[in-house]
């Protein structure tokens, strides 16, 4: 099958046609190439989002010098008041039509994370456009402290996943590359 190409840019070269092969067929029931977990057909997630953020205070205090001459040419001094700590805050929202949504478990697999606080915010029940199917929505926050935080914070940072995705992807931050000067202008 051939499809003509069009463009509004008069300087863009245009091929007369693009060749494409289109095949229409049924998807076999054993087609498991997708990385989805099968969900019931009578319910659908309308929204699911998890945002993790990590706070790694080094417990360093900055104090202005009281001497008019400063100290070693500096006008401030830094003091470490305690060992560094690590907080993990997971904010999440889940919405599903037909059945209440699945919420993330507040018990992570790593026993080094201790649950400090949790909050649930259920939203008003609504109806889908058919006037019969209930729409459930709930948001929540979990706050954890780490028993022994790593010096390299990227060892602890994880990308969350939706409940309909298989856990087949790398999700730790440690495999990401870094690049200098993305957050500052120092050259």
Secondary structure, 3 states (H helix, E strand, C coil): CEECCCCCCCCCCCCCCEECCCCCCCCCCCCCCCCECCCCCCCEEEEEEEEEEEECCCCEEEEECCCCCCECCECEEEEECCCCCCEEEEEEEEEEECCCCCCCCCCCCCCCEEEEEEEEEECCCEECCCCCCEEEEEEEEEEEEECCCCCCHHHCCECCCCCCECCCCCCEHHHCCCCCCCCCCCC
